[in-house]
Amino acid sequence: MPKTPTLAQLRGRIDSIDSKLHDLLMKRALVVESVGKLKHAAGGGPPFRLGREAEILRRLASRHQGPLPFGVIARLWREIIASFTQLELAYAVALCLPSPDSPVKDLARDHYGGGVTLLPFAQPGAALAALTEGKALQAVLPWPRPDEEAPWWPLLMDGGQPPRIVARLPFVGQPQPGREALVVARFAPEPSGDDLTLIGLETREPASRSSLKSEFEKAGFTVRPIFAGPVRGKPLALIELDGYVEASDERLDKMALPRLQVLGAYARPITD
């Protein structure tokens, strides 16, 4: 009969595992440092690979087992990813906090970790302006509500090269109503292999979400309407399409609408 390990022996095993984890993290930091040097030599831009980050977490989720909830693993990995990204480039994230109890700050801190500077703004326009002015490289804004009188996302339909939606928070876990957010940046979204796309559009006449759903389904899309209503005197709508849809998609060209714009895309969250 094998002997039951003592408490001291079990603690010794934990210490050994901790040392191995620490060694691996230090090795990972050296690899990240080498990647940063190669990208800098090649004239690369900001070190953000959001599609790649989503792929990493999906791979970990597919192999995860045991009593430790995957949500804990995801938070650890988000801290690792964010901290190592900071090794390549220190940056700040703008937050739109319309109210003191807004969940945006908690969502951002869970996603970006404890080492990223968060810049709070009361108005969405100010948070987006922080991107244009270079004060922040990403901005986190509340998930659009279907009953908003002055939604922020039409601001992404103004101007020649507006910021793009690149991520949705939380990425891991079942989202709770009112506790979701979108990440906006001045770089393009990156496909992850399983994505969703947001489209902003203007209709000739006021249209219901159900009628818009029907029209886009006829064009071959799987669609979830989020908002349809007047904004600054114009009938606007926001819809979510299944897949990574680009502005050059021929199906969009067939839509007889005065205005249609791809606002960005993001990896489909892990909700299981």
C-alpha positions in Angstrom: 0.0 0.0 0.0 1.4 3.4 -1.0 2.0 5.7 2.0 -0.3 8.8 2.2 1.9 11.9 1.7 2.4 14.1 4.7 1.3 17.7 4.9 4.9 18.8 4.7 5.4 16.7 1.5 2.4 18.1 -0.1 3.5 21.6 0.6 6.9 20.7 -0.8 5.2 19.7 -4.0 3.3 23.0 -4.2 6.6 24.9 -3.7 8.2 22.9 -6.5 5.2 23.6 -8.8 5.4 27.3 -7.9 9.1 27.4 -8.8 8.4 25.8 -12.2 5.6 28.2 -12.9 7.9 31.1 -12.0 10.7 29.8 -14.2 8.3 29.5 -17.2 6.9 33.0 -16.7 10.5 34.4 -16.7 11.3 32.4 -19.8 8.0 33.7 -21.4 9.1 37.3 -20.6 12.4 36.8 -22.4 10.6 35.4 -25.5 8.2 38.4 -25.5 11.1 40.7 -25.2 12.7 39.1 -28.3 9.4 39.4 -30.2 9.2 43.1 -29.3 12.7 43.7 -30.6 12.0 41.9 -33.9 8.7 43.9 -34.4 10.5 47.1 -33.5 13.3 46.4 -36.1 10.6 45.7 -38.7 8.8 49.0 -37.9 5.8 47.2 -36.4 2.9 49.1 -34.7 1.4 48.7 -31.3 1.8 45.1 -29.8 -1.9 44.2 -29.8 -3.0 40.9 -31.2 -6.5 40.6 -29.9 -7.4 37.8 -32.2 -4.4 35.8 -31.1 -5.3 36.5 -27.4 -8.7 35.1 -28.0 -7.2 32.0 -29.7 -4.9 31.4 -26.7 -7.8 31.5 -24.2 -10.0 29.3 -26.4 -7.2 26.7 -26.6 -6.8 26.8 -22.8 -10.5 26.4 -22.3 -10.6 23.4 -24.6 -8.0 21.6 -22.5 -9.0 22.7 -19.0 -10.0 20.2 -16.4 -10.1 19.8 -12.7 -11.7 21.7 -9.8 -10.2 25.1 -10.5 -12.9 27.2 -12.4 -11.7 28.2 -15.9 -12.7 31.8 -15.1 -9.8 31.9 -12.6 -7.4 30.6 -15.2 -8.7 33.2 -17.7 -8.1 36.1 -15.2 -4.5 34.9 -14.6 -3.8 34.7 -18.3 -5.3 38.1 -18.9 -3.0 39.5 -16.3 -0.1 37.7 -17.9 -1.0 38.9 -21.4 -1.6 42.5 -20.4 1.6 42.6 -18.3 3.8 41.2 -21.1 2.2 43.6 -23.6 3.2 46.4 -21.2 6.8 45.2 -21.6 6.6 46.0 -25.3 4.8 49.3 -24.9 3.4 51.1 -21.8 0.0 52.4 -22.7 -3.2 53.8 -21.1 -6.9 52.8 -21.5 -9.7 55.4 -21.5 -12.9 54.5 -19.7 -16.3 55.9 -20.2 -17.9 55.9 -16.7 -21.3 57.6 -17.1 -22.3 56.8 -13.5 -20.4 56.0 -10.2 -21.8 52.4 -10.3 -20.8 51.7 -13.9 -19.3 48.2 -14.3 -16.9 49.4 -17.0 -14.0 50.0 -14.6 -14.3 46.4 -13.2 -14.6 44.9 -16.6 -11.5 46.9 -17.8 -9.4 46.0 -14.8 -10.3 42.3 -15.2 -9.3 42.4 -18.9 -6.2 44.6 -18.7 -4.8 43.6 -15.3 -3.5 45.7 -12.6 -0.6 47.3 -14.4 -2.4 49.3 -17.1 -3.2 53.0 -16.4 -7.0 53.6 -16.6 -8.2 57.1 -17.6 -11.8 57.8 -16.5 -14.2 60.1 -18.5 -17.8 60.8 -17.8 -18.8 61.2 -21.5 -18.1 58.8 -24.3 -17.0 61.5 -26.6 -14.2 62.4 -24.2 -13.1 58.8 -24.0 -13.0 58.5 -27.7 -11.1 61.9 -28.0 -8.4 60.4 -25.7 -7.7 57.9 -28.6 -7.4 60.7 -31.2 -5.2 62.8 -29.0 -2.9 59.8 -28.2 -3.6 59.9 -24.4 -4.9 56.3 -24.6 -4.5 53.4 -27.1 -7.8 51.7 -26.3 -11.1 52.9 -24.8 -13.8 50.9 -23.0 -17.4 52.0 -23.4 -20.7 50.5 -22.1 -22.5 48.0 -24.2 -25.2 49.8 -26.3 -28.7 49.7 -24.9 -31.8 49.3 -27.2 -33.5 52.2 -25.4 -30.8 54.8 -25.4 -31.7 58.4 -26.5 -28.1 59.4 -27.2 -26.0 56.3 -27.9 -22.2 56.7 -28.4 -21.7 54.3 -31.3 -22.9 56.8 -34.0 -19.7 58.8 -33.2 -17.9 56.0 -35.0 -19.8 56.7 -38.1 -18.5 60.3 -38.3 -15.2 61.3 -40.0 -13.0 59.7 -42.5 -11.1 57.3 -40.3 -13.0 56.8 -37.0 -11.8 54.4 -34.3 -12.9 50.8 -34.6 -14.6 48.3 -32.2 -12.0 45.6 -31.5 -13.2 43.6 -28.5 -16.1 42.8 -26.3 -16.0 42.4 -22.5 -16.1 40.2 -20.6 -14.5 37.7 -23.0 -14.9 34.8 -20.6 -18.0 34.0 -18.6 -21.7 34.4 -19.0 -22.4 38.2 -19.3 -24.9 39.7 -16.9 -27.4 42.3 -18.1 -25.8 45.8 -17.9 -22.4 44.3 -17.3 -20.9 44.3 -20.8 -18.7 46.7 -22.7 -17.0 47.2 -26.0 -13.3 48.1 -26.6 -12.6 50.8 -29.2 -9.1 51.5 -30.8 -7.5 53.2 -33.7 -6.1 49.9 -35.0 -8.2 47.4 -37.0 -9.8 44.4 -35.4 -8.1 41.0 -35.9 -10.1 37.9 -36.8 -9.9 35.1 -34.3 -11.6 32.4 -36.2 -15.0 32.8 -34.4 -16.1 36.4 -34.5 -19.0 38.9 -34.5 -19.3 42.1 -36.5 -21.1 45.3 -35.6 -22.7 47.4 -38.3 -24.1 50.9 -38.0 -26.6 52.0 -40.6 -29.1 54.7 -41.5 -32.4 53.8 -43.1 -34.6 56.0 -45.3 -37.6 55.6 -43.0 -37.8 54.5 -39.3 -37.4 50.7 -39.2 -38.0 48.2 -36.5 -35.4 45.7 -35.3 -37.5 42.8 -36.6 -37.7 44.3 -40.1 -34.0 44.9 -40.2 -33.4 41.3 -39.1 -35.5 40.1 -41.9 -33.7 42.2 -44.5 -30.3 41.1 -43.5 -31.3 37.4 -43.3 -32.5 37.7 -46.9 -29.0 38.9 -47.8 -27.5 35.8 -46.2 -26.5 37.0 -42.8 -27.2 35.7 -39.3 -28.1 38.9 -37.5 -29.0 40.2 -34.0 -30.5 43.7 -34.1 -29.3 45.8 -31.0 -30.8 49.2 -31.6 -33.2 50.9 -34.1 -34.5 54.4 -33.6 -34.0 58.1 -34.1 -30.6 59.6 -33.2 -30.1 63.4 -33.8 -33.1 63.3 -36.1 -31.9 60.4 -38.3 -33.3 56.8 -38.3 -30.2 54.8 -37.3 -29.7 51.2 -36.3 -27.0 49.0 -34.8 -26.9 45.3 -35.7 -24.6 42.4 -34.9 -23.7 40.0 -37.6 -22.3 36.5 -37.2 -18.8 36.1 -38.5 -15.9 38.5 -39.4 -17.6 40.7 -42.0 -15.5 43.3 -43.9 -16.7 46.4 -45.7 -15.9 44.8 -49.0 -18.4 42.0 -48.4 -20.6 41.8 -51.6 -23.7 41.1 -49.5 -23.5 44.5 -47.9 -23.3 46.2 -51.4 -26.7 44.7 -52.1 -28.4 46.4 -49.1 -30.4 49.4 -50.4 -29.6 51.7 -47.5 -28.5 55.4 -47.5 -25.6 54.6 -45.2 -24.0 51.4 -43.9 -20.7 51.2 -42.1 -18.8 48.4 -40.5 -18.0 49.7 -37.0 -15.7 46.8 -36.1 -15.6 43.2 -35.0 -14.6 41.1 -32.0 -14.0 37.5 -30.9 -17.1 35.7 -29.8 -16.9 35.4 -26.0 -16.4 32.1 -24.2 -19.6 31.6 -22.3 -19.6 27.9 -21.5 
